Protein backbone atom coordinates (compact mmCIF):
# COMPACT_ATOMS: atom_id res chain seq x y z
CA UNK A 1 0.00 0.00 0.00
CA UNK A 2 1.19 3.49 -0.83
CA UNK A 3 -0.20 6.64 0.77
CA UNK A 4 0.36 10.17 -0.40
CA UNK A 5 -1.50 12.90 1.44
CA UNK A 6 -5.21 12.05 1.54
CA UNK A 7 -4.93 9.30 -1.08
CA UNK A 8 -4.23 5.59 -0.83
CA UNK A 9 -3.16 3.17 -3.55
CA UNK A 10 -3.15 -0.59 -3.16
CA UNK A 11 -0.88 -2.33 -5.64
CA UNK A 12 -0.84 -5.97 -6.68
CA UNK A 13 0.85 -8.36 -9.09
CA UNK A 14 -1.77 -11.01 -9.85
CA UNK A 15 -0.44 -14.32 -11.15
CA UNK A 16 -2.08 -15.44 -14.40
CA UNK A 17 -2.48 -18.99 -15.76
CA UNK A 18 0.12 -18.37 -18.49
CA UNK A 19 2.86 -17.66 -15.91
CA UNK A 20 2.69 -13.89 -16.39
CA UNK A 21 1.69 -11.24 -13.85
CA UNK A 22 -0.92 -8.52 -14.19
CA UNK A 23 -0.03 -5.26 -12.45
CA UNK A 24 -3.07 -3.78 -10.72
CA UNK A 25 -3.67 -0.52 -8.88
CA UNK A 26 -6.65 0.48 -6.73
CA UNK A 27 -6.80 4.16 -5.65
CA UNK A 28 -9.10 6.09 -3.34
CA UNK A 29 -9.28 8.90 -0.83
CA UNK A 30 -8.21 7.68 2.60
CA UNK A 31 -11.56 8.66 4.12
CA UNK A 32 -13.51 6.54 1.63
CA UNK A 33 -14.20 2.81 2.01
CA UNK A 34 -12.46 0.27 -0.22
CA UNK A 35 -15.74 -0.05 -2.11
CA UNK A 36 -15.08 3.43 -3.56
CA UNK A 37 -11.73 2.48 -5.09
CA UNK A 38 -10.91 3.14 -8.72
CA UNK A 39 -9.27 0.19 -10.50
CA UNK A 40 -6.39 0.99 -12.85
CA UNK A 41 -4.85 -1.87 -14.84
CA UNK A 42 -1.10 -1.40 -15.30
CA UNK A 43 -0.16 -4.10 -17.81
CA UNK A 44 1.04 -7.69 -18.07
CA UNK A 45 4.65 -8.58 -17.19
CA UNK A 46 6.89 -11.63 -17.27
CA UNK A 47 7.89 -11.43 -13.60
CA UNK A 48 6.24 -10.47 -10.35
CA UNK A 49 9.03 -7.96 -9.69
CA UNK A 50 8.40 -6.17 -13.00
CA UNK A 51 4.65 -6.13 -12.36
CA UNK A 52 5.05 -4.67 -8.86
CA UNK A 53 7.40 -1.97 -10.15
CA UNK A 54 4.92 -1.08 -12.90
CA UNK A 55 2.03 -0.99 -10.42
CA UNK A 56 3.97 1.33 -8.12
CA UNK A 57 4.88 3.62 -11.03
CA UNK A 58 1.24 3.67 -12.17
CA UNK A 59 0.04 4.45 -8.63
CA UNK A 60 2.43 7.38 -8.42
CA UNK A 61 1.16 8.65 -11.79
CA UNK A 62 -2.43 8.38 -10.51
CA UNK A 63 -1.47 10.50 -7.50
CA UNK A 64 0.23 13.13 -9.66
CA UNK A 65 -2.63 13.30 -12.19
CA UNK A 66 -5.43 13.07 -9.57
CA UNK A 67 -6.96 9.94 -11.14
CA UNK A 68 -9.44 8.79 -8.53
N, C-alpha and C positions, 0 to 999 in steps of 0.2 A: 504494500500500500504506500502511496505517495501522497503527502499533503502539502499544499501550498496555499497559504492564507486560509480563506473560507472554503476551499475546494479540496475534494478527495478524489484520488484515482486508484482503482484497484486494477492491477495488471496480472495477466495470466499467460501461460504458454500451454495451450491444450494439445495433448497428444492425439494425433489422428491415426486412422487405421493403416495408412500408407507410410508410416514411420516418419511423418513430418510433424511440425508443430505450428499451430495457429496462434498468432499473437493477438491478444484481446485486451481491450481497455474499457473500463466502466467508470464514468466520471459523474460527480454530483456535488452539490453544495453540502458542506458538513452538517448543516442543520436539517437536511432532508433525509428521509428514510432510503434504504437501498432500493426500494421499489421505484424511486424517482430517478435512478441512474440512466445515463445515456450510454448506449453500447457503441463502441468504435472499433471495428475490425482493423487490424494493423498488419495483415499479410500472413503468408505461409512461409515457413523457414525449415531448413534441413536439420537444425539442431535446436534444442531447448534454450541454449545460451543465446543464440541469435534471435530467437523469438522473444525472449525476455528483454533483450537490449532494444529491439524494435518497439515493443510495447511501452517500455519506459520512455523512449524518444517520442512516441506518439502521444503519450500522456502529457509530457512536457509541452508539446505543441498545442494540445487541447487547452492547457492552462494559459499559454501565451495568447492564443486566439479566442479565448472565452467560448469554447465549444461545449456547452452543457445542455 
